Amino acid sequence: MREIRFIHCADLHIDSPFRGLSEVHPDLSGILYQSTYQAFNNIIELAIREKVDCVLFCGDIYDGADKSLQAQLRFRDGLQRLSNADIQSFVIHGNHDPLDSWFATLKWPEKVTIFGGDEAKRVSLIKEGEVVAYIYGISFPKRQIYDNLALKFVREDYEIPSIGLLHTNVGENTGHEPYAPATVEDLSSKGMIYWALGHVHNHKILKSSNPTIVYSGNSQGRNPREAGAKGCCLVTLYPDGDCNLQFVPCDVVRYNTANLDISSCNNVDDVIDSIKEKCEEIADKMDGRHAVILLSLTGRTVLHLELLKGNNLEDLLVRTRECFEGRNPWIWLGKLKLKTAGTYDLEMLRKGNNFISDIISLYDELEDVESPHWEPIRKALEPLFSTWQGQRHLEELSTEEILEIVNEAKSLTLDKLIKSE
C-alpha cells in the first residue's frame, strides 16, 4: 500500500437560501449568499495547495432539487480546477440532490466520477500511473431512501485498499432524517479502510480505525443550529494502515448562540455595553470569520419590566447592530431574546401559602423531567410534528427547548401576578 492523501467533504448545500435572515444588512446578506460557494472554493484551494490525490464529495452538493444552473456550473468549474491539477473527484448524491433532480446535460471534467444509484460501483484511484486504492460509492436515486445502502457494498479486491462513500444516517438521535440507515457494525463488515460519510452536519469520528468511519460535517453553517466551525477532513492513509485525520475549517460565516447575564446592569447603557463586549468576545474566537450571534439576556434584574415594554427590546437590538456597522469581519446580532426575570424573591414566594405559591409549585413540577406532567405535554405537541400540514417546517422540540419554554412561561406568569421590587 502506498501513502494516500485525500479530502473528504459533504453537505456543501451550494446555493442555500439562508431563510429567516431577511433583516440582515445588505453587505452581510451578500456575504451569506456567497458563503456556500466560497466554502466550496476554499476546499478546492486546500486540495490544490496540499496536492492531494483526490477529493471525495459525499452528497448534498446542492441545497435542493430546484438548484440553480449557476450553482451547478460553479460546482463543475471547481471540479475542472481539480482535474487541471491532476486531482480526481468522486461524487455521490444525497437526499437533497438525488439523481432524478440533477441537470443532465452538463459535461463533467475528465477526472470526475459521479456514482449511480443502482449499485455500489468501484472506481480506481490512480497515482503516478498506479492503482493505489479503489473508491466505492452509491448515490440516492431519489430523495427518500430508507433502505440500508451499506449492504450493497461488496469489496472485490483485498490486495488494494478500498474507501467507501455513503450518504447515510448511522445510529439514532442524529438530528437528521433516517435516510439510508446503517450501523457502525454494517460499515465495519464491508472491508473498507475508510468510510467517508455525508448527511449529518456535525463532524464526527464514529470509529478511529479498522475501519476509520467519519462524518466530515457540512462545509458552511447555515443557521443557528449549525453553530461552530465547519469544514472538511484532510486525510492521510499510511502504508502501515494508520490514518491521520485533520479537520480543516473552510467556512466563511460562523454562528454562535450564547447567554448574557445582565443582573449587574443598572441601566440600558450598561446593557448595550455588555452586549457589545460579549459579541466581541465571541467574534474574537471565530478565527477571523464573519459572525452571526444570537444572544439571550438572562438574570434577575431591575430592568426586566422596562425591557418588556413596547418595542424596547427591538430598539435595543437595532441600536446594538449600529455599533458594529463597518466592522470587518462582520458581526451581526441576529436576535435578542429576553429571558430575564424580575427581582422578586422566588424562594420567599415559594414558601407562601397562597395562589402564587401554588403556581410556582406547578412550574417546579414542570421543570422536573421525571414529572408525570411531561407525558401529557409531549402528547399535546405530537400532532404538530406528525399530522399538522405545516409539520415539515418544524423540527421536534428537545427536552432542553421545552424546559426553556416552561421557564419563560413561569417568568411571564409571575410578571403578571407580582410587581417587581
KEDREN-639510 format. One record per residue (C-alpha): x, y, z; residue number from 1; residue in three letters. Coordinates in steps of 0.02 Angstrom, whole numbers, plus 50000, padded with zeros to 5 digits. Layout:
<node x="X" y="Y" z="Z" num="NUM" residuo="ala"/>
...
END
This chain:
<node x="50000" y="50000" z="50000" num="1" residuo="met"/>
<node x="50062" y="50174" z="49955" num="2" residuo="arg"/>
<node x="50026" y="50331" z="50054" num="3" residuo="glu"/>
<node x="49861" y="50409" z="50001" num="4" residuo="ile"/>
<node x="49805" y="50587" z="50038" num="5" residuo="arg"/>
<node x="49630" y="50648" z="50006" num="6" residuo="phe"/>
<node x="49497" y="50772" z="50061" num="7" residuo="ile"/>
<node x="49331" y="50709" z="50125" num="8" residuo="his"/>
<node x="49188" y="50835" z="50120" num="9" residuo="cys"/>
<node x="48999" y="50829" z="50117" num="10" residuo="ala"/>
<node x="48839" y="50930" z="50128" num="11" residuo="asp"/>
<node x="48903" y="51084" z="50036" num="12" residuo="leu"/>
<node x="48722" y="51141" z="50009" num="13" residuo="his"/>
<node x="48778" y="51260" z="49874" num="14" residuo="ile"/>
<node x="48651" y="51398" z="49840" num="15" residuo="asp"/>
<node x="48568" y="51378" z="50010" num="16" residuo="ser"/>
<node x="48438" y="51517" z="50033" num="17" residuo="pro"/>
<node x="48479" y="51560" z="50217" num="18" residuo="phe"/>
<node x="48299" y="51575" z="50269" num="19" residuo="arg"/>
<node x="48250" y="51689" z="50413" num="20" residuo="gly"/>
<node x="48384" y="51820" z="50385" num="21" residuo="leu"/>
<node x="48282" y="51949" z="50290" num="22" residuo="ser"/>
<node x="48335" y="52088" z="50409" num="23" residuo="glu"/>
<node x="48520" y="52062" z="50377" num="24" residuo="val"/>
<node x="48619" y="52214" z="50321" num="25" residuo="his"/>
<node x="48643" y="52212" z="50130" num="26" residuo="pro"/>
<node x="48833" y="52194" z="50146" num="27" residuo="asp"/>
<node x="48818" y="52040" z="50256" num="28" residuo="leu"/>
<node x="48673" y="51973" z="50153" num="29" residuo="ser"/>
<node x="48789" y="51964" z="50002" num="30" residuo="gly"/>
<node x="48922" y="51875" z="50106" num="31" residuo="ile"/>
<node x="48794" y="51749" z="50168" num="32" residuo="leu"/>
<node x="48730" y="51714" z="49992" num="33" residuo="tyr"/>
<node x="48906" y="51683" z="49928" num="34" residuo="gln"/>
<node x="48966" y="51587" z="50083" num="35" residuo="ser"/>
<node x="48921" y="51411" z="50024" num="36" residuo="thr"/>
<node x="49009" y="51446" z="49858" num="37" residuo="tyr"/>
<node x="49160" y="51517" z="49948" num="38" residuo="gln"/>
<node x="49171" y="51371" z="50070" num="39" residuo="ala"/>
<node x="49172" y="51254" z="49919" num="40" residuo="phe"/>
<node x="49308" y="51359" z="49837" num="41" residuo="asn"/>
<node x="49408" y="51350" z="49999" num="42" residuo="asn"/>
<node x="49401" y="51161" z="49988" num="43" residuo="ile"/>
<node x="49461" y="51165" z="49807" num="44" residuo="ile"/>
<node x="49605" y="51281" z="49853" num="45" residuo="glu"/>
<node x="49653" y="51170" z="50000" num="46" residuo="leu"/>
<node x="49656" y="51017" z="49888" num="47" residuo="ala"/>
<node x="49768" y="51101" z="49760" num="48" residuo="ile"/>
<node x="49882" y="51176" z="49894" num="49" residuo="arg"/>
<node x="49902" y="51010" z="49984" num="50" residuo="glu"/>
<node x="49922" y="50914" z="49819" num="51" residuo="lys"/>
<node x="49801" y="50779" z="49874" num="52" residuo="val"/>
<node x="49765" y="50627" z="49767" num="53" residuo="asp"/>
<node x="49578" y="50651" z="49764" num="54" residuo="cys"/>
<node x="49427" y="50739" z="49839" num="55" residuo="val"/>
<node x="49275" y="50642" z="49899" num="56" residuo="leu"/>
<node x="49106" y="50732" z="49891" num="57" residuo="phe"/>
<node x="48982" y="50635" z="49997" num="58" residuo="cys"/>
<node x="48812" y="50700" z="49945" num="59" residuo="gly"/>
<node x="48700" y="50853" z="49961" num="60" residuo="asp"/>
<node x="48810" y="50958" z="49848" num="61" residuo="ile"/>
<node x="48660" y="51071" z="49818" num="62" residuo="tyr"/>
<node x="48526" y="51126" z="49940" num="63" residuo="asp"/>
<node x="48378" y="51059" z="49842" num="64" residuo="gly"/>
<node x="48308" y="50988" z="49683" num="65" residuo="ala"/>
<node x="48269" y="51164" z="49621" num="66" residuo="asp"/>
<node x="48453" y="51211" z="49620" num="67" residuo="lys"/>
<node x="48505" y="51348" z="49502" num="68" residuo="ser"/>
<node x="48604" y="51318" z="49344" num="69" residuo="leu"/>
<node x="48731" y="51442" z="49411" num="70" residuo="gln"/>
<node x="48760" y="51330" z="49563" num="71" residuo="ala"/>
<node x="48787" y="51178" z="49454" num="72" residuo="gln"/>
<node x="48906" y="51270" z="49338" num="73" residuo="leu"/>
<node x="49007" y="51335" z="49486" num="74" residuo="arg"/>
<node x="49022" y="51160" z="49556" num="75" residuo="phe"/>
<node x="49076" y="51094" z="49386" num="76" residuo="arg"/>
<node x="49204" y="51235" z="49372" num="77" residuo="asp"/>
<node x="49279" y="51187" z="49540" num="78" residuo="gly"/>
<node x="49296" y="51006" z="49485" num="79" residuo="leu"/>
<node x="49379" y="51068" z="49325" num="80" residuo="gln"/>
<node x="49510" y="51157" z="49430" num="81" residuo="arg"/>
<node x="49544" y="50994" z="49520" num="82" residuo="leu"/>
<node x="49555" y="50898" z="49357" num="83" residuo="ser"/>
<node x="49677" y="51028" z="49288" num="84" residuo="asn"/>
<node x="49785" y="50997" z="49443" num="85" residuo="ala"/>
<node x="49780" y="50808" z="49409" num="86" residuo="asp"/>
<node x="49666" y="50777" z="49558" num="87" residuo="ile"/>
<node x="49524" y="50652" z="49542" num="88" residuo="gln"/>
<node x="49350" y="50691" z="49609" num="89" residuo="ser"/>
<node x="49223" y="50562" z="49668" num="90" residuo="phe"/>
<node x="49044" y="50620" z="49692" num="91" residuo="val"/>
<node x="48888" y="50538" z="49765" num="92" residuo="ile"/>
<node x="48713" y="50613" z="49775" num="93" residuo="his"/>
<node x="48614" y="50628" z="49937" num="94" residuo="gly"/>
<node x="48435" y="50662" z="49986" num="95" residuo="asn"/>
<node x="48445" y="50847" z="49940" num="96" residuo="his"/>
<node x="48520" y="50817" z="49768" num="97" residuo="asp"/>
<node x="48459" y="50644" z="49712" num="98" residuo="pro"/>
<node x="48496" y="50580" z="49538" num="99" residuo="leu"/>
<node x="48321" y="50615" z="49475" num="100" residuo="asp"/>
<node x="48343" y="50802" z="49506" num="101" residuo="ser"/>
<node x="48512" y="50838" z="49426" num="102" residuo="trp"/>
<node x="48538" y="50942" z="49269" num="103" residuo="phe"/>
<node x="48578" y="50801" z="49148" num="104" residuo="ala"/>
<node x="48661" y="50895" z="49004" num="105" residuo="thr"/>
<node x="48816" y="50961" z="49093" num="106" residuo="leu"/>
<node x="48982" y="50897" z="49031" num="107" residuo="lys"/>
<node x="49093" y="50844" z="49176" num="108" residuo="trp"/>
<node x="49284" y="50855" z="49181" num="109" residuo="pro"/>
<node x="49390" y="50705" z="49135" num="110" residuo="glu"/>
<node x="49444" y="50659" z="49312" num="111" residuo="lys"/>
<node x="49269" y="50663" z="49388" num="112" residuo="val"/>
<node x="49170" y="50509" z="49438" num="113" residuo="thr"/>
<node x="48986" y="50527" z="49482" num="114" residuo="ile"/>
<node x="48918" y="50366" z="49555" num="115" residuo="phe"/>
<node x="48750" y="50297" z="49501" num="116" residuo="gly"/>
<node x="48607" y="50239" z="49610" num="117" residuo="gly"/>
<node x="48579" y="50057" z="49562" num="118" residuo="asp"/>
<node x="48726" y="49976" z="49649" num="119" residuo="glu"/>
<node x="48888" y="50020" z="49738" num="120" residuo="ala"/>
<node x="49016" y="50034" z="49598" num="121" residuo="lys"/>
<node x="49206" y="50025" z="49610" num="122" residuo="arg"/>
<node x="49321" y="50153" z="49528" num="123" residuo="val"/>
<node x="49511" y="50156" z="49531" num="124" residuo="ser"/>
<node x="49611" y="50295" z="49615" num="125" residuo="leu"/>
<node x="49766" y="50314" z="49509" num="126" residuo="ile"/>
<node x="49929" y="50392" z="49569" num="127" residuo="lys"/>
<node x="50079" y="50407" z="49453" num="128" residuo="glu"/>
<node x="50002" y="50277" z="49337" num="129" residuo="gly"/>
<node x="49970" y="50151" z="49476" num="130" residuo="glu"/>
<node x="49805" y="50098" z="49555" num="131" residuo="val"/>
<node x="49831" y="50143" z="49739" num="132" residuo="val"/>
<node x="49653" y="50122" z="49801" num="133" residuo="ala"/>
<node x="49477" y="50078" z="49748" num="134" residuo="tyr"/>
<node x="49338" y="50202" z="49783" num="135" residuo="ile"/>
<node x="49164" y="50129" z="49808" num="136" residuo="tyr"/>
<node x="49008" y="50236" z="49806" num="137" residuo="gly"/>
<node x="48821" y="50240" z="49778" num="138" residuo="ile"/>
<node x="48702" y="50387" z="49755" num="139" residuo="ser"/>
<node x="48523" y="50418" z="49807" num="140" residuo="phe"/>
<node x="48417" y="50386" z="49651" num="141" residuo="pro"/>
<node x="48275" y="50484" z="49732" num="142" residuo="lys"/>
<node x="48254" y="50593" z="49886" num="143" residuo="arg"/>
<node x="48179" y="50471" z="50011" num="144" residuo="gln"/>
<node x="48284" y="50315" z="50029" num="145" residuo="ile"/>
<node x="48251" y="50207" z="50182" num="146" residuo="tyr"/>
<node x="48346" y="50052" z="50126" num="147" residuo="asp"/>
<node x="48514" y="50011" z="50204" num="148" residuo="asn"/>
<node x="48630" y="50057" z="50059" num="149" residuo="leu"/>
<node x="48783" y="49996" z="50156" num="150" residuo="ala"/>
<node x="48726" y="49818" z="50120" num="151" residuo="leu"/>
<node x="48755" y="49848" z="49934" num="152" residuo="lys"/>
<node x="48944" y="49870" z="49957" num="153" residuo="phe"/>
<node x="49044" y="49716" z="49910" num="154" residuo="val"/>
<node x="49233" y="49730" z="49912" num="155" residuo="arg"/>
<node x="49307" y="49644" z="49760" num="156" residuo="glu"/>
<node x="49496" y="49653" z="49789" num="157" residuo="asp"/>
<node x="49583" y="49634" z="49957" num="158" residuo="tyr"/>
<node x="49757" y="49670" z="49890" num="159" residuo="glu"/>
<node x="49723" y="49856" z="49865" num="160" residuo="ile"/>
<node x="49644" y="49967" z="49999" num="161" residuo="pro"/>
<node x="49463" y="50018" z="49975" num="162" residuo="ser"/>
<node x="49371" y="50177" z="50026" num="163" residuo="ile"/>
<node x="49181" y="50190" z="50037" num="164" residuo="gly"/>
<node x="49073" y="50344" z="50004" num="165" residuo="leu"/>
<node x="48898" y="50344" z="50078" num="166" residuo="leu"/>
<node x="48763" y="50470" z="50120" num="167" residuo="his"/>
<node x="48682" y="50388" z="50270" num="168" residuo="thr"/>
<node x="48607" y="50405" z="50443" num="169" residuo="asn"/>
<node x="48714" y="50299" z="50559" num="170" residuo="val"/>
<node x="48633" y="50261" z="50726" num="171" residuo="gly"/>
<node x="48490" y="50355" z="50808" num="172" residuo="glu"/>
<node x="48465" y="50531" z="50875" num="173" residuo="asn"/>
<node x="48574" y="50614" z="50744" num="174" residuo="thr"/>
<node x="48451" y="50756" z="50722" num="175" residuo="gly"/>
<node x="48430" y="50711" z="50537" num="176" residuo="his"/>
<node x="48305" y="50612" z="50436" num="177" residuo="glu"/>
<node x="48338" y="50424" z="50447" num="178" residuo="pro"/>
<node x="48382" y="50407" z="50263" num="179" residuo="tyr"/>
<node x="48483" y="50254" z="50209" num="180" residuo="ala"/>
<node x="48501" y="50197" z="50390" num="181" residuo="pro"/>
<node x="48654" y="50095" z="50436" num="182" residuo="ala"/>
<node x="48753" y="50044" z="50588" num="183" residuo="thr"/>
<node x="48938" y="50052" z="50629" num="184" residuo="val"/>
<node x="48936" y="49862" z="50626" num="185" residuo="glu"/>
<node x="48864" y="49862" z="50449" num="186" residuo="asp"/>
<node x="49003" y="49976" z="50388" num="187" residuo="leu"/>
<node x="49140" y="49883" z="50482" num="188" residuo="ser"/>
<node x="49094" y="49719" z="50398" num="189" residuo="ser"/>
<node x="49123" y="49781" z="50220" num="190" residuo="lys"/>
<node x="49313" y="49777" z="50214" num="191" residuo="gly"/>
<node x="49340" y="49964" z="50184" num="192" residuo="met"/>
<node x="49491" y="50051" z="50259" num="193" residuo="ile"/>
<node x="49397" y="50217" z="50270" num="194" residuo="tyr"/>
<node x="49214" y="50266" z="50262" num="195" residuo="trp"/>
<node x="49181" y="50444" z="50202" num="196" residuo="ala"/>
<node x="49005" y="50486" z="50259" num="197" residuo="leu"/>
<node x="48883" y="50627" z="50224" num="198" residuo="gly"/>
<node x="48711" y="50681" z="50288" num="199" residuo="his"/>
<node x="48748" y="50727" z="50471" num="200" residuo="val"/>
<node x="48807" y="50908" z="50480" num="201" residuo="his"/>
<node x="48921" y="50888" z="50632" num="202" residuo="asn"/>
<node x="49098" y="50824" z="50612" num="203" residuo="his"/>
<node x="49103" y="50655" z="50699" num="204" residuo="lys"/>
<node x="49228" y="50512" z="50706" num="205" residuo="ile"/>
<node x="49120" y="50358" z="50731" num="206" residuo="leu"/>
<node x="49268" y="50238" z="50727" num="207" residuo="lys"/>
<node x="49451" y="50286" z="50728" num="208" residuo="ser"/>
<node x="49524" y="50129" z="50647" num="209" residuo="ser"/>
<node x="49487" y="49960" z="50568" num="210" residuo="asn"/>
<node x="49399" y="50044" z="50479" num="211" residuo="pro"/>
<node x="49400" y="50232" z="50506" num="212" residuo="thr"/>
<node x="49220" y="50294" z="50495" num="213" residuo="ile"/>
<node x="49194" y="50483" z="50485" num="214" residuo="val"/>
<node x="49064" y="50617" z="50456" num="215" residuo="tyr"/>
<node x="49154" y="50770" z="50389" num="216" residuo="ser"/>
<node x="49003" y="50880" z="50432" num="217" residuo="gly"/>
<node x="48945" y="51019" z="50318" num="218" residuo="asn"/>
<node x="49065" y="51147" z="50246" num="219" residuo="ser"/>
<node x="48966" y="51303" z="50294" num="220" residuo="gln"/>
<node x="48843" y="51329" z="50437" num="221" residuo="gly"/>
<node x="48676" y="51400" z="50376" num="222" residuo="arg"/>
<node x="48577" y="51430" z="50535" num="223" residuo="asn"/>
<node x="48599" y="51442" z="50724" num="224" residuo="pro"/>
<node x="48578" y="51253" z="50742" num="225" residuo="arg"/>
<node x="48739" y="51233" z="50641" num="226" residuo="glu"/>
<node x="48850" y="51333" z="50757" num="227" residuo="ala"/>
<node x="49038" y="51319" z="50771" num="228" residuo="gly"/>
<node x="49175" y="51284" z="50644" num="229" residuo="ala"/>
<node x="49125" y="51195" z="50483" num="230" residuo="lys"/>
<node x="49240" y="51123" z="50351" num="231" residuo="gly"/>
<node x="49314" y="50962" z="50283" num="232" residuo="cys"/>
<node x="49434" y="50822" z="50329" num="233" residuo="cys"/>
<node x="49612" y="50811" z="50262" num="234" residuo="leu"/>
<node x="49656" y="50627" z="50273" num="235" residuo="val"/>
<node x="49819" y="50532" z="50253" num="236" residuo="thr"/>
<node x="49818" y="50342" z="50243" num="237" residuo="leu"/>
<node x="49992" y="50272" z="50276" num="238" residuo="tyr"/>
<node x="50067" y="50110" z="50206" num="239" residuo="pro"/>
<node x="50053" y="50026" z="50377" num="240" residuo="asp"/>
<node x="49865" y="50059" z="50378" num="241" residuo="gly"/>
<node x="49868" y="50203" z="50503" num="242" residuo="asp"/>
<node x="49756" y="50352" z="50469" num="243" residuo="cys"/>
<node x="49796" y="50533" z="50506" num="244" residuo="asn"/>
<node x="49639" y="50641" z="50503" num="245" residuo="leu"/>
<node x="49641" y="50830" z="50515" num="246" residuo="gln"/>
<node x="49481" y="50933" z="50521" num="247" residuo="phe"/>
<node x="49509" y="51094" z="50421" num="248" residuo="val"/>
<node x="49384" y="51238" z="50440" num="249" residuo="pro"/>
<node x="49328" y="51307" z="50271" num="250" residuo="cys"/>
<node x="49178" y="51412" z="50324" num="251" residuo="asp"/>
<node x="49157" y="51597" z="50290" num="252" residuo="val"/>
<node x="49020" y="51642" z="50414" num="253" residuo="val"/>
<node x="49006" y="51563" z="50586" num="254" residuo="arg"/>
<node x="48856" y="51553" z="50702" num="255" residuo="tyr"/>
<node x="48853" y="51562" z="50890" num="256" residuo="asn"/>
<node x="48714" y="51560" z="51019" num="257" residuo="thr"/>
<node x="48752" y="51621" z="51194" num="258" residuo="ala"/>
<node x="48676" y="51685" z="51356" num="259" residuo="asn"/>
<node x="48720" y="51852" z="51435" num="260" residuo="leu"/>
<node x="48682" y="51883" z="51619" num="261" residuo="asp"/>
<node x="48633" y="52066" z="51640" num="262" residuo="ile"/>
<node x="48588" y="52056" z="51825" num="263" residuo="ser"/>
<node x="48731" y="52176" z="51866" num="264" residuo="ser"/>
<node x="48672" y="52308" z="51739" num="265" residuo="cys"/>
<node x="48593" y="52463" z="51816" num="266" residuo="asn"/>
<node x="48531" y="52547" z="51657" num="267" residuo="asn"/>
<node x="48507" y="52521" z="51471" num="268" residuo="val"/>
<node x="48678" y="52592" z="51430" num="269" residuo="asp"/>
<node x="48756" y="52457" z="51538" num="270" residuo="asp"/>
<node x="48656" y="52326" z="51442" num="271" residuo="val"/>
<node x="48716" y="52394" z="51273" num="272" residuo="ile"/>
<node x="48897" y="52394" z="51333" num="273" residuo="asp"/>
<node x="48880" y="52216" z="51398" num="274" residuo="ser"/>
<node x="48806" y="52155" z="51233" num="275" residuo="ile"/>
<node x="48945" y="52237" z="51132" num="276" residuo="lys"/>
<node x="49078" y="52162" z="51246" num="277" residuo="glu"/>
<node x="49000" y="51988" z="51236" num="278" residuo="lys"/>
<node x="48986" y="51994" z="51045" num="279" residuo="cys"/>
<node x="49168" y="52050" z="51026" num="280" residuo="glu"/>
<node x="49223" y="51911" z="51144" num="281" residuo="glu"/>
<node x="49130" y="51781" z="51040" num="282" residuo="ile"/>
<node x="49192" y="51851" z="50873" num="283" residuo="ala"/>
<node x="49373" y="51851" z="50933" num="284" residuo="asp"/>
<node x="49363" y="51660" z="50946" num="285" residuo="lys"/>
<node x="49299" y="51636" z="50768" num="286" residuo="met"/>
<node x="49467" y="51636" z="50678" num="287" residuo="asp"/>
<node x="49429" y="51791" z="50576" num="288" residuo="gly"/>
<node x="49260" y="51731" z="50512" num="289" residuo="arg"/>
<node x="49106" y="51840" z="50496" num="290" residuo="his"/>
<node x="48994" y="51809" z="50647" num="291" residuo="ala"/>
<node x="48806" y="51789" z="50664" num="292" residuo="val"/>
<node x="48767" y="51792" z="50850" num="293" residuo="ile"/>
<node x="48605" y="51756" z="50942" num="294" residuo="leu"/>
<node x="48602" y="51817" z="51122" num="295" residuo="leu"/>
<node x="48482" y="51779" z="51262" num="296" residuo="ser"/>
<node x="48480" y="51906" z="51403" num="297" residuo="leu"/>
<node x="48466" y="51818" z="51571" num="298" residuo="thr"/>
<node x="48468" y="51853" z="51757" num="299" residuo="gly"/>
<node x="48359" y="51939" z="51885" num="300" residuo="arg"/>
<node x="48365" y="52124" z="51851" num="301" residuo="thr"/>
<node x="48277" y="52287" z="51895" num="302" residuo="val"/>
<node x="48272" y="52318" z="51707" num="303" residuo="leu"/>
<node x="48161" y="52169" z="51671" num="304" residuo="his"/>
<node x="47995" y="52260" z="51659" num="305" residuo="leu"/>
<node x="48072" y="52405" z="51564" num="306" residuo="glu"/>
<node x="48140" y="52287" z="51431" num="307" residuo="leu"/>
<node x="47970" y="52204" z="51416" num="308" residuo="leu"/>
<node x="47882" y="52367" z="51373" num="309" residuo="lys"/>
<node x="47830" y="52407" z="51195" num="310" residuo="gly"/>
<node x="47970" y="52395" z="51067" num="311" residuo="asn"/>
<node x="48111" y="52422" z="51192" num="312" residuo="asn"/>
<node x="48196" y="52254" z="51157" num="313" residuo="leu"/>
<node x="48185" y="52281" z="50968" num="314" residuo="glu"/>
<node x="48254" y="52458" z="50987" num="315" residuo="asp"/>
<node x="48397" y="52389" z="51092" num="316" residuo="leu"/>
<node x="48435" y="52262" z="50954" num="317" residuo="leu"/>
<node x="48437" y="52396" z="50818" num="318" residuo="val"/>
<node x="48548" y="52511" z="50923" num="319" residuo="arg"/>
<node x="48673" y="52373" z="50958" num="320" residuo="thr"/>
<node x="48682" y="52322" z="50775" num="321" residuo="arg"/>
<node x="48729" y="52500" z="50731" num="322" residuo="glu"/>
<node x="48881" y="52485" z="50844" num="323" residuo="cys"/>
<node x="48954" y="52350" z="50730" num="324" residuo="phe"/>
<node x="48923" y="52434" z="50561" num="325" residuo="glu"/>
<node x="49082" y="52441" z="50457" num="326" residuo="gly"/>
<node x="49172" y="52311" z="50562" num="327" residuo="arg"/>
<node x="49273" y="52182" z="50465" num="328" residuo="asn"/>
<node x="49247" y="52038" z="50491" num="329" residuo="pro"/>
<node x="49062" y="52073" z="50513" num="330" residuo="trp"/>
<node x="48966" y="52046" z="50674" num="331" residuo="ile"/>
<node x="48780" y="52029" z="50650" num="332" residuo="trp"/>
<node x="48673" y="52016" z="50806" num="333" residuo="leu"/>
<node x="48538" y="51906" z="50734" num="334" residuo="gly"/>
<node x="48420" y="51906" z="50881" num="335" residuo="lys"/>
<node x="48399" y="51962" z="51061" num="336" residuo="leu"/>
<node x="48290" y="51852" z="51170" num="337" residuo="lys"/>
<node x="48232" y="51911" z="51339" num="338" residuo="leu"/>
<node x="48247" y="51775" z="51471" num="339" residuo="lys"/>
<node x="48269" y="51891" z="51619" num="340" residuo="thr"/>
<node x="48159" y="51889" z="51772" num="341" residuo="ala"/>
<node x="48101" y="52017" z="51896" num="342" residuo="gly"/>
<node x="48190" y="52048" z="52061" num="343" residuo="thr"/>
<node x="48057" y="51967" z="52169" num="344" residuo="tyr"/>
<node x="48118" y="51837" z="52295" num="345" residuo="asp"/>
<node x="48067" y="51672" z="52218" num="346" residuo="leu"/>
<node x="48113" y="51570" z="52372" num="347" residuo="glu"/>
<node x="48006" y="51677" z="52486" num="348" residuo="met"/>
<node x="47860" y="51667" z="52365" num="349" residuo="leu"/>
<node x="47879" y="51478" z="52355" num="350" residuo="arg"/>
<node x="47858" y="51465" z="52545" num="351" residuo="lys"/>
<node x="47695" y="51562" z="52545" num="352" residuo="gly"/>
<node x="47527" y="51479" z="52570" num="353" residuo="asn"/>
<node x="47429" y="51563" z="52430" num="354" residuo="asn"/>
<node x="47386" y="51558" z="52245" num="355" residuo="phe"/>
<node x="47559" y="51620" z="52191" num="356" residuo="ile"/>
<node x="47649" y="51483" z="52288" num="357" residuo="ser"/>
<node x="47533" y="51354" z="52209" num="358" residuo="asp"/>
<node x="47575" y="51421" z="52035" num="359" residuo="ile"/>
<node x="47762" y="51413" z="52073" num="360" residuo="ile"/>
<node x="47741" y="51233" z="52135" num="361" residuo="ser"/>
<node x="47659" y="51185" z="51970" num="362" residuo="leu"/>
<node x="47802" y="51261" z="51871" num="363" residuo="tyr"/>
<node x="47928" y="51173" z="51984" num="364" residuo="asp"/>
<node x="47846" y="51008" z="51937" num="365" residuo="glu"/>
<node x="47851" y="51052" z="51752" num="366" residuo="leu"/>
<node x="48037" y="51089" z="51766" num="367" residuo="glu"/>
<node x="48065" y="50911" z="51831" num="368" residuo="asp"/>
<node x="48084" y="50800" z="51677" num="369" residuo="val"/>
<node x="48031" y="50650" z="51782" num="370" residuo="glu"/>
<node x="47866" y="50734" z="51823" num="371" residuo="ser"/>
<node x="47705" y="50645" z="51767" num="372" residuo="pro"/>
<node x="47657" y="50809" z="51681" num="373" residuo="his"/>
<node x="47785" y="50780" z="51544" num="374" residuo="trp"/>
<node x="47694" y="50641" z="51453" num="375" residuo="glu"/>
<node x="47535" y="50745" z="51427" num="376" residuo="pro"/>
<node x="47643" y="50890" z="51364" num="377" residuo="ile"/>
<node x="47727" y="50780" z="51235" num="378" residuo="arg"/>
<node x="47561" y="50704" z="51181" num="379" residuo="lys"/>
<node x="47489" y="50879" z="51161" num="380" residuo="ala"/>
<node x="47635" y="50930" z="51050" num="381" residuo="leu"/>
<node x="47638" y="50768" z="50949" num="382" residuo="glu"/>
<node x="47511" y="50821" z="50814" num="383" residuo="pro"/>
<node x="47621" y="50971" z="50770" num="384" residuo="leu"/>
<node x="47760" y="50854" z="50712" num="385" residuo="phe"/>
<node x="47657" y="50713" z="50638" num="386" residuo="ser"/>
<node x="47487" y="50761" z="50567" num="387" residuo="thr"/>
<node x="47483" y="50951" z="50551" num="388" residuo="trp"/>
<node x="47502" y="51007" z="50369" num="389" residuo="gln"/>
<node x="47643" y="51125" z="50418" num="390" residuo="gly"/>
<node x="47744" y="50993" z="50511" num="391" residuo="gln"/>
<node x="47878" y="50985" z="50376" num="392" residuo="arg"/>
<node x="47931" y="51160" z="50427" num="393" residuo="his"/>
<node x="47957" y="51110" z="50609" num="394" residuo="leu"/>
<node x="48095" y="51017" z="50700" num="395" residuo="glu"/>
<node x="48040" y="50917" z="50851" num="396" residuo="glu"/>
<node x="48072" y="51007" z="51015" num="397" residuo="leu"/>
<node x="48210" y="50939" z="51125" num="398" residuo="ser"/>
<node x="48191" y="50921" z="51313" num="399" residuo="thr"/>
<node x="48301" y="51074" z="51336" num="400" residuo="glu"/>
<node x="48192" y="51177" z="51220" num="401" residuo="glu"/>
<node x="48033" y="51127" z="51312" num="402" residuo="ile"/>
<node x="48115" y="51171" z="51478" num="403" residuo="leu"/>
<node x="48160" y="51341" z="51406" num="404" residuo="glu"/>
<node x="47978" y="51371" z="51357" num="405" residuo="ile"/>
<node x="47920" y="51320" z="51531" num="406" residuo="val"/>
<node x="48044" y="51439" z="51612" num="407" residuo="asn"/>
<node x="47989" y="51583" z="51501" num="408" residuo="glu"/>
<node x="47807" y="51545" z="51540" num="409" residuo="ala"/>
<node x="47844" y="51548" z="51727" num="410" residuo="lys"/>
<node x="47926" y="51719" z="51714" num="411" residuo="ser"/>
<node x="47781" y="51789" z="51612" num="412" residuo="leu"/>
<node x="47655" y="51721" z="51736" num="413" residuo="thr"/>
<node x="47744" y="51795" z="51886" num="414" residuo="leu"/>
<node x="47766" y="51960" z="51795" num="415" residuo="asp"/>
<node x="47577" y="51972" z="51783" num="416" residuo="lys"/>
<node x="47549" y="51924" z="51965" num="417" residuo="leu"/>
<node x="47688" y="52017" z="52053" num="418" residuo="ile"/>
<node x="47756" y="52192" z="52042" num="419" residuo="lys"/>
<node x="47946" y="52196" z="52028" num="420" residuo="ser"/>
<node x="48027" y="52262" z="52186" num="421" residuo="glu"/>
END
